[in-house]
């Protein structure tokens, strides 16, 4: 039940924020917005204010806006309040406003997480791996590693980030807090080759330690939170575009790298069980990803519309409706094929086929 509620709430918020961006900028530029709906499908409730009917619809998964003259299927009259009567620049701003607001939401959520505090694993050792140098050097479970070669560490992610780069083969000096006292331990890391998420082989240093379950809540002040929120958002953007590029050239598997509605449902439920900070983190990542995905130059998506507007700007002439409709159909078929692939991958990844099979046994 929690998974269903959190999934619907998160997805609805993200899509409504997206559509709100289109709505606000359209209104600001004199485009008549005929409908603003929370949800899809049959109307449950509606109220009209000036030119716009505000709706609550039966299927609570997002929402939509309907602008006057925003489709070639409409009877375009050339009135100044119609979408296609506006200049390419105005239309581009209206289209871009949706992804932009999702991107802003991602930034705000990331910043809020740093502000209200997020749980972080401390640098206390919980387990030692056999055959690795930490155990052989005398590190014990319960030790807190507080410095590496003179660099202070407090959190597990900092510890692992520093250790992984010690690939010269020289021993590292670990300052360890044990039973209230500090001692230095020399450990010669084990160098191994691993593949990163992009399939690139890299050398990393390992000492063979696992974290304890000791967690502390880490908060930052307003300025630090804004900086760290922006830093996290830009890093996520860089990694997303890099992943998309690697998928396009075949170095990453689309099936294994992309998660669809089934995966989002499962992951959102797990995040909700862990607490509000984890759910906010999930929503921030999804909102940022939705913004990035939507600006890709694929017909059907906002980026496809922006692509046609860019061509119109260069040619000083709009792309013909017939060409746009044909390209949109191709884009739609490609998205449907991608969704089928992603659904299948999610069903396999999260054991949906097995659960269905067990029902009929």
Secondary structure, DSSP 8 states (H G I E B T S, - for coil): -HHHHHHHHHHHHHHHHHHHHHHHHHHHTT--EEEEEEEEEEEEEEEEETTEEEEEEEEEEEEEEEETT-STTS-----TTSGGGS-HHHHHHHHHHHHHHHHHHHHHHHHHHHHH-EEEEBSBEEEE-TTSHHHHHT--TT-EEEEETTEE--BHHHHHHHHHT--SS--EEEEEEETTEEEEEEE--EEEEEE-TTS-EEEEEE--EEE-S-EEEE---HHHHHHHHHHHHHHHHHHHHHHHHHHHTTSS-HHHH---HHHHHHHHHHHHHH-HHHHHHHHHHHHHHHHHHHTSS-TTSHHHHHHHHHHHHHHTS---HHHHHHHHHHHHHHHHHHHHHHHHHHHHHTTHHHHHHHHT-
